[in-house]
């Protein structure tokens, strides 16, 4: 129990300090991305998505908008033709996970951690149910996670939940660092993105 509390404290200190540093370092690239979104499509730069957080509580998650403003609020794989909704710059941003960068704000606010199960959309009932059965819902969701580096969009929901449950059972600061390092390599390669 004491070890778990120490881990959680270290994790939170790391999250806040690393997210704040990243926002400062990436200020210029973030501004350039925002300008590119504004110049290439109508609508807001940031899309606020209703997501499921720790203990299945709703929160608003920030993302750079990569889809048209009239896109239905469902998981991308449920759209009949998701490519028809993606903006001209959106495909590039999604491929290299650049659309996720505004979530640094959610990390500072405490709704997200750098590492944890990726937060489900508010209407992904099957994913929410399976995670609750496996006690995954008791963890703060993450910007990246064990499932993201083991298949991401290519995984079926039960597979994602198994990876999430494995992470929750074996979480440690060293495991988190491993996931972050592997995520950087995955992001640069654009691997595992199907939508």
PETA-V776139 format. One record per residue. N is the residue number from 1. RES is the residue in one small letter. SS is DSSP state (hx for helix, st for strand, lp for the rest). PHI is phi as a letter, one per 20 degrees, with the letter a starting at -180 (999 if undefined). Layout:
N|RES|SS|PHI  N|RES|SS|PHI
//
This chain:
1|x|lp|999  2|x|hx|f  3|x|hx|f  4|x|hx|f  5|x|hx|f  6|x|hx|f  7|x|hx|g  8|x|hx|f  9|x|hx|f  10|x|hx|f  11|x|hx|f  12|x|hx|f  13|x|hx|f  14|x|hx|f  15|x|hx|g  16|x|hx|f  17|x|hx|f  18|x|hx|f  19|x|hx|f  20|x|hx|f  21|x|hx|f  22|x|hx|f  23|x|hx|f  24|x|hx|f  25|x|hx|f  26|x|lp|e  27|x|hx|g  28|x|hx|f  29|x|hx|g  30|x|hx|f  31|x|hx|f  32|x|hx|f  33|x|hx|f  34|x|hx|g  35|x|hx|f  36|x|hx|f  37|x|hx|f  38|x|hx|f  39|x|hx|f  40|x|hx|d  41|x|lp|b  42|x|lp|e  43|x|lp|p  44|x|lp|f  45|x|lp|f  46|x|st|d  47|x|st|d  48|x|st|e  49|x|st|d  50|x|st|f  51|x|st|c  52|x|st|e  53|x|lp|d  54|x|hx|g  55|x|hx|l  56|x|hx|m  57|x|lp|e  58|x|st|f  59|x|st|b  60|x|st|e  61|x|st|d  62|x|st|e  63|x|st|b  64|x|st|f  65|x|lp|f  66|x|lp|d  67|x|st|c  68|x|lp|f  69|x|lp|f  70|x|lp|e  71|x|lp|f  72|x|lp|f  73|x|lp|e  74|x|lp|c  75|x|lp|g  76|x|hx|g  77|x|hx|f  78|x|hx|e  79|x|lp|f  80|x|lp|f  81|x|lp|b  82|x|hx|f  83|x|hx|f  84|x|hx|f  85|x|lp|e  86|x|st|f  87|x|lp|f  88|x|lp|f  89|x|lp|e  90|x|hx|f  91|x|hx|f  92|x|hx|f  93|x|hx|f  94|x|hx|f  95|x|hx|g  96|x|lp|d  97|x|lp|m  98|x|hx|f  99|x|hx|f  100|x|hx|e  101|x|lp|g  102|x|lp|f  103|x|hx|f  104|x|hx|g  105|x|hx|f  106|x|hx|f  107|x|hx|f  108|x|hx|f  109|x|hx|f  110|x|lp|n  111|x|lp|f  112|x|lp|c  113|x|st|d  114|x|st|f  115|x|st|c  116|x|lp|r  117|x|lp|f  118|x|lp|f  119|x|lp|f  120|x|lp|f  121|x|st|f  122|x|lp|g  123|x|lp|d  124|x|lp|e  125|x|hx|g  126|x|hx|f  127|x|hx|f  128|x|hx|f  129|x|hx|f  130|x|hx|f  131|x|hx|f  132|x|hx|f  133|x|hx|f  134|x|lp|e  135|x|lp|m  136|x|hx|f  137|x|hx|f  138|x|hx|e  139|x|lp|d  140|x|lp|f  141|x|lp|f  142|x|st|c  143|x|st|f  144|x|st|c  145|x|lp|a  146|x|lp|f  147|x|lp|f  148|x|hx|f  149|x|hx|e  150|x|hx|d  151|x|lp|q  152|x|hx|l  153|x|hx|f  154|x|hx|f  155|x|lp|e  156|x|lp|f  157|x|hx|g  158|x|hx|f  159|x|hx|f  160|x|hx|g  161|x|hx|f  162|x|hx|f  163|x|hx|f  164|x|hx|f  165|x|hx|f  166|x|hx|f  167|x|hx|g  168|x|hx|f  169|x|hx|f  170|x|hx|d  171|x|lp|f  172|x|lp|b  173|x|hx|f  174|x|hx|f  175|x|hx|f  176|x|hx|f  177|x|hx|f  178|x|hx|g  179|x|hx|f  180|x|hx|f  181|x|hx|f  182|x|hx|f  183|x|hx|f  184|x|hx|g  185|x|hx|f  186|x|hx|f  187|x|hx|f  188|x|hx|f  189|x|hx|e  190|x|lp|m  191|x|lp|f  192|x|lp|n  193|x|lp|e  194|x|lp|d  195|x|lp|c
//
